[in-house]
Amino acid sequence: MAKEKGRKLIAQNKKARHDYLILDTYEAGLVLMGTEVKSLRQGRASLVDGFVQLDGHEAWLHNVHVPEYSQGTWTNHSARRKRKLLLHREEIDKLEAKSQETGHTIVPLALYFKDGRAKIEIALAKGKKEYDKRQTLREKQDRREAERAMSAVRRKARA
């Protein structure tokens, strides 16, 4: 059987980019059970309520929902168990120091397979205020309107 190549996205946390200002991103491996991997290969997971907690120089992923494997038996995993993240010591120390600051948290952004191995992209983030969220939304709408206007002008020029 040929080895998988490239990146296959399983789940993405779009709400995190809306609710938080992303300061720094990291790629981490996951310690998973066999039925979790099979469930992820079916493309089933949710990162919406997920967060990362650091304790004892270890990183743990909490509240990420990986549904039970449909063909699993009594060895099936629990859907919302905490999972250990595999990071380098320097990365953990850096995250630990930064997350101690007020308003900083660590959130999962994407869950994917990279060359056949389950990886998660986590981010050091700072919570946005409500007015920051509105400002970001307004900027996004302005960009869209400008792109539409430019494409309309290009269409008229071609015709």
Disulfide bonds with the S-S distance in Angstrom:
none
